[in-house]
Amino acid sequence: MKPRPAVLCPVDFSDASRGALRYGRAIAQHFGTRLVILAVEDPLLTEAVDLGTGIVWNPEDTRHELEKFDRRVLHGNPLEGVDVEYHVAVGKPAKQILHVAQQEACDLIVMSTHGLTGMRKLFFGSTTERVLRETTIPVLATPPSEDGPADLEDASRKVGHILVPVDLTPASRHQIQVARGLSEALHVPLIATHVLEPVRSPLAKKLHLPSIEVERKARAQKALADLVATVPAPLHPEALVAYGDPAEEVAKIARDRRAGLIVVGLHGSPMLGPRMGSVTYRILCLAPALVLALPHEAAAVAPEVRADARGVVHK
């Protein structure tokens, strides 16, 4: 029997992970999935507790902390139609997050890009990067300043616009279709963008760059227009070709157009580099927005946890 769809939300008890948990809650409640809340303890910390107090560390202690944290974040409001599960692991955070995601057959990981430092070590940041490099399911990364929504309607107000930076490879079509479903579900406009990087080559001086750049832009505009044409007009899709550093331009567009959600691909390409690539991670660092990262292996946000063009949930 196939397990019920699940959203995994790793937390480190920081303010940043409060916002991530609220997003995880809103998604789980809207789609009626399980909500798996995970805490990963540092082995050195558990050993220090044992040595410093003479008391053997028990995972139930952390599980109890998780439950209290959850109640504070959710203000004690029960989640209707959502089964909440609390998991505790010991080890390297990224490895444990990916392990639990696979073990629990999770369809989405929701986590903050940054968290605590000090006794609990740096939970996010480098951890988020590794999760993004190795994940086979979509990851929704929330900025540390994001306090999270009360519900999906509140999330829609926070998002405002969905920005979809594409590299115009075959994977871009899937990226656009996922963003289209989200645009339908949240009732917000969609902006598709492609950033042309400057030509950097020792041969640049010998080339007739003005004519080359005109041709590059024309081709990009045509390809982007074809992609946007697959999005229904009522969603007010927009195509935007920019020029410059991809990550910086995407972050600038997100700020200028008040796009609260960026849908990016984690696939590699000749232009963007290896899987995930520096561009995707730099967008995470630079853009003040939610980032939904889609691995090439994922067929969608998850067949069981996605909305089609009519906003109908598939299960």
Steps between C-alpha positions, in 0.01 A plus 500: 500500500638837399560727801297817537672804343726687740674834544830488690592804707844488670530751786779612732276694742619835360277791396590425138364148523174633649418658165588181314276299732208736439541453125522125547182514706310706241600265218419184697163640606404611149588167339404278794842338531700375795733756659831347610692733734865402542773605743858386442728504803878531481672182631747718692212673678338175606836373628558826688165459675595149604845602627402832657193388689538128537153471348470291187355706214164370387346583161168539681641816660551659160167367376333671794682824404371459145142467618529814715664691215223390266229613741665841543541550127145394423363683805343177620262483202448140387552416133176372351552198277874491568686224681803656669798272565807592705835346406837531672830399341866526598773572245582729211189713435491477119555126498228444759255732326542312173479164678174587677356646179563169325396284795169683542438528124473880529391702199640838605763635739434842656798652679656836580818609326663595832471404865687479825873500557683407815408197707269355238749588226409661171185315408412671177712691248750231406240238592247653262762497225572130547131412517446685172793323337381153596121518525273307266186684614411871487629729775329821610766721659372786715707813578599553865300822522177327392258450790272272299131513410195432712345299215518458121299819442755691706777328302342627179515858630862457599602351164344769279677381182674177399833543321628215282862540378558251218806400299291404193609134511234226468469495882360854491160379381449293814613796710241723335223243545572463872496879536175510303334262748620713791381816326155344465489378861620831648321727250814705429663608169798316351816660359735285290849638452819405321829676571753535221855495631762724336728321254834449672767369266849593378342499154247768596706778344503317166128436499232742388332500841216748434345278231562186707330652805200608293464146367539347848232728640261431212538124543451523877188715462351253250574194717370672814183614323436140390531384862271771633243415233436173688368699798130604488443870439290546819821446700646812336830330407786728408826432314807700593849470348775660710874545451782457751594268785216243527476481880528876550247576228250246633533643851455854364189404303357328808547818702378738230192296413431392859512134414472305824560158342771395256471161327844374393633179350782299654604334175836574348554667166794628296401855595421452868764241588461174697191372679352775716778728380639815654218706349223326695685522829590865444134575430425346840756730659407819314124491450266601786244240394385142538685270261342178374782285362400222261741209448521363149396157631169627643200458274323790672456663839363148556213333318316470831573852619449729205222706353413472133409794279160518670647494850370144554711287731617166356526207739 
